[in-house]
Amino acid sequence: MPDQDLEEHFARAHPSLSTFRRIFPFVRPYWRQLVICMVIEVAFVGLWALDPHFIKIAVDEFILQGVFKGAVYVAGLMALNSVLRAAMSAVQQLSLWRTGENTLNDVRKHLFAHIQHLSMNFFDREKQGHIIARVDRDVEFLGQLIIEAPILIVHTLSSMVVVGFILITYDWRLCVLVAALAPAVGAAAWASSKWGLPAYRSVRRSMSRMTANLVENVSGVHVVQAFGREEQNLSTYQTLLSEYKANTMVGAMVRGITFPGMMFVFGLANAAVIAYAAYGVPRGYVTIGEIPATIMYIGMIYGPIMMIAQMYDQFLAASAAAERVVQLMDSKPSITDKPGARDIPTIKGHIAFEHVHFKYDSDPHSPWILEDVSFDAKPGDIVALVGPTGSGKSSIVNLIPRFYEPQRGRITVDGHDIYQVKQKSLQDQIGVVLQENFLFTGTVMDNLKFGRPETTDEEAVAAAKALGSHHTIERLAQGYQTDARERGAAISHGERQLICFTRALIADPRILILDEATSSVDTDTEIAIQRALWKLMEGRTAFVVAHRLSTVRHASKIFVIQDGKIVESGTHHQLLALNRSYAGMFEEFMGHG
């Protein structure tokens, strides 16, 4: 399902029992606190309902009788009641906040762990902005659904029960009068939901597009500035803003009509009570004190109903957010450990591809990215993969650590089928350096130890010296303690590449994969790295994907990939002697050099 269709699907989602079942396990550890908060809410409503009754008593028994001390006594009870309600509310709000934050943090923790175990094809099809929005904004919305909504529902129901009981004790006719107008408030609330839901769907869809556009432009700001796209991109964003504003205005119009309608019914109910008082008081059906008390009770009943209607769009937001969070939770990694999978022993590095066919999607009509690829790499071999862009070089090396799985054929490491062993035991022995030299927030030293946190500073420095990156790191502002900042923004492209090389080697992998890893390193630095790499790769099987043929000329084996097939293989000198594709590429490379 395309991203836009997926967003539309979940924007249209109604609250569902299955969603609550998926979310409830995160609430379960804190259900006692939530129940206590609900009990406090019921008690709060009971105390709140005493105030109008106190007024009734004060008017009928003391004020009209001119008994000053009695009225003061009732006023004291009302003040004490206010203090008790304030104390209960403070305790409840603190408990609700703690319960809500603990629940949401558990959800975020679960999602963070879950996302890191999803397969690469999930990230191929999902936009980064959408994933971030799930963990950030959508989880925040959950608090309204799992914490605020239950409390508001308990408040509304308990208010109806308590107030209904009190009004019946006053005068059943008065109770019927108040209840008769309640459906009108409910009808206004229903109208708000009926017309507000489509408007809300449009608002959510617009917001999703805005978020995705913003994340994309922030992530690609270098490309934006390089191509001078600032004005065009601003125009696109303004179009999205205009769409969002228009949809928001529709929602505001719905609320602007339905909420005043509820206010009208509320005022009508008060007027009806006053009119009934002119009839009921002279006949002894109701007392004078019961009239202001009833008007206050109308607020206690209608107020929560109006609040629910007013917050309906927020509950829709929370419900749709819950659907999206659950959808992310239910996203299954396409690559998992098979039943009975075992840890692979320490790798020597013998890798074999046996008639491997691979494509990134499951469409039977889409072309193969790799087709009938077979080769054998012995321990300690340096295998170079060369060929035009899109030929399948990166796909080959992505299959080795099981980032993806082929549709046909098999891959073995030291004779072990890698689809019969546990992924982590395999990936722990593979080091990967990609063209995108990604650094995490923290110091350079933190990044060097990323693959082996137990590494000492001295060991990390020794590895950097062996590789030839030590002097480059030392020249940074604070050397090894330089703050890399987000995505390594504080460090130049070439310096980040050197750090990534060192990081991979500190992890001491048995298999080393370098995917266009020297594309961002200048020629002098590349020469220094090559000298260190030949020494450090001894005893390891290394796969090198590169456009620069200078990085592969000393490889044990060179495979020329074209259209997903190995069309030539051999050493540098053997392939030059063939005078075919590789020889042509090398001649062109030397010419540009």
Beta strands, then each sheet from edge to edge (+ up, - down):
strand 1: 351-358
strand 2: 370-377
strand 3: 382-386
strand 4: 408-413
strand 5: 416-417
strand 6: 430-433
strand 7: 511-515
strand 8: 541-545
strand 9: 557-562
strand 10: 565-570
sheet 1: 2+ 1- 4+ 5-
sheet 2: 6+ 7+ 8+ 3+ 9+ 10-
end
